[in-house]
């Protein structure tokens, strides 16, 4: 019994040592990864602020004003003016669509009267089919 | 332990037989006993010393080993520590009220030289002199060869310049990373922002410090690493600021003025929406201050804050408001306005020797801008109450805004407050304040009589403010200001739909030696709009303006400043989201859109 316990504890010790060894390297790899990511974040931040500065520079009011003047033919932009305010009921909203009947099968608007000799007058459409039953 | 008797009987008897003195035996035994005790004490003390020594050795050994490991190991940041709090060494950005960038940082490089590592100093010197026109080849070569081991060449380099210096290819030329302050909008809001420069400089970095304006006044906040990521939001609106600068610049040229200033204030919050001073400068390349001559002629001079001039007639509304507040008059009371008025040896007249008298209502005193009428109001008020009122409006102290120039730009106030001073200050002479003071005081009238401290920072919570006049007085004063525009001296100030109310002020400049300079004047228009429910205060000042289209130059504010201010309101009010109050024709009326 005793040798068995002895071997078992030795094996547990060895496996723990192996686990600790692996954990150590995994931690170091994770730390390396973190610092790499941090560097990347810092670089991206730097680039972001650079681009923000560039955006602000390209959108400076004096440049926009010059661009508006240069492209007046195409854009026709003018400074905001008090006359551009108006009450809502002066706005020409699009009219609601006109309620038109749905277009389905064509309806004949031209017909002819036909006397069948017995005093019945039938309305015969152009295509020759009778719309009323023959009384005979 | 077996105790040995001092006089053992056997040995005593033996000794007596031999005829010896038995006392010797006792002495001998006492000696042995003492020796024994001493040996034991020695032993114990030795043991204790050893223990103590071991303890000290361990302690020192631990310290020594720790020091040794610290000294021998490679320095390394604690990587496993939490990186939640972001610390940046950069200066915080400055934005306008809508988050548009006014000042930010830009990475660039500085250029320095280590002449001892230089291969060919002569070649480097000539090459650098061709790259940078302000450098002198001989001078550089002399400094490269005089034995120094380090010298700065350039604080900031553009990427193109850096590439050109790289192309020289000398190992003695080196670059150090730099964070430089960039103002992407150029001259816009230059006086508000001020500027920045380098403080302590090292090869690897340099600190950026503010030199003027907000940059300097808020330097501690901008440099605080904990707040570096949150930009400092100003109350300035970039679009309005740009529009106002554009209009004022055009107005300055049209009215032949040498300078212009404008302040636009939100009356309900005390925020400065726009602050313009012309001529201006580029904060990216801040000019050096003038060493001689009048500092007021330098573009660095902030006319809207540091331009301390006599108010002119814009101050009259304060006398009228105070007289109404004290219950001395109401807007329709008649006051003596018979010009010229004599006070001691002084004669007080009206503009161009007119006489609006003998009696004028208080409203008409303001509408016609009567000096005599205001003087009589001021005399009814009395000097002490007048001073107290001016002080409550903040006209006696520097404006408390976040600019480094603000505390130095105090008003000029006469030391003795005689009756004649009471009279002259009531119509704006003898006391000098800045357009910013005037805007802040007018904002109190516009804000139902509550004075708010003006600010350049975006306000989230509105401070309590101090009541300087009743709501009725404020409303009556606003209505008077409106009538100045509808039927008074500021008729050019009418902007359809915005109910502009305001007061003109024309003051001659004070000469250096004393007295007034007749040909040089400061024209001011202080306005509130819309007068029925005031939202904004605009103060526009033109320096030495004259309108020359007529047979003789017109120098009054009504002809020069008022049209410019009206154009500012017409352009900026829509940007501020103010709807014009226009009576639209009813929908069923026949109307055609204008082509």
Interface residues (C-beta under 8 A of the other chain):
Chain A: X27 X31 X34 X35 X38 X46 X49 X50 X52 X53 X55 X56 X57 X59 X60 X61 X62 X65 X79 X80 X81 X82 X83 X84 X85 X86 X87 X89 X90
Chain B: X79 X80 X83 X90 X93 X100 X101 X104 X105 X106 X107 X182 X184 X185 X186 X187 X188 X238 X239 X242 X243 X246 X495 X496 X497 X498 X570 X571 X573 X574 X575 X579 X580 X582 X584 X587
